Amino acid sequence: MRLQNGAHYDEAAKTAFEEGRVGLATKLLDYEPRAGKQVPLLLDMKQDEVALVKAIESGDTDLGIYS
């Protein structure tokens, strides 16, 4: 999925986080289909538990180790 202007949700979430909008950033990441983009940003945002859940749900063992 992409936002209307063609940006990915992870990019919008990163901007929201940088502006101090952690809740909005987390919600935007729910729409990002690529766990590989979700998990690192969630970890940067100190959302470790959410990152772990996303990593496990993805089935990507590399993400599980990363988080």
ZITATA-V261237 format. One line per field, one symbol per residue. ss: DSSP state (~ for helix, > for strand, _ for the rest). phi: phi as a letter, one per 30 degrees, with the letter a starting at -180 (. if undefined). psi: psi as a letter, one per 30 degrees, with the letter a starting at -180 (. if undefined). Layout:
ss: ???
phi: ???
psi: ???
This chain:
ss: _>_____>~~~~~~~~~~___~~~~~~~~_____~~~~~~~~~~___~~~~~~~~~~~__~~~~~~_
phi: .bdedjddddddddddddcicdededddddcddcedcdeedddddicdddddddddddidddddddc
psi: kllegfkleeeeeeeeefggieeeeeeefffjfjeffeeeeeeeggheeeeeeeeeefgjfeeeee.
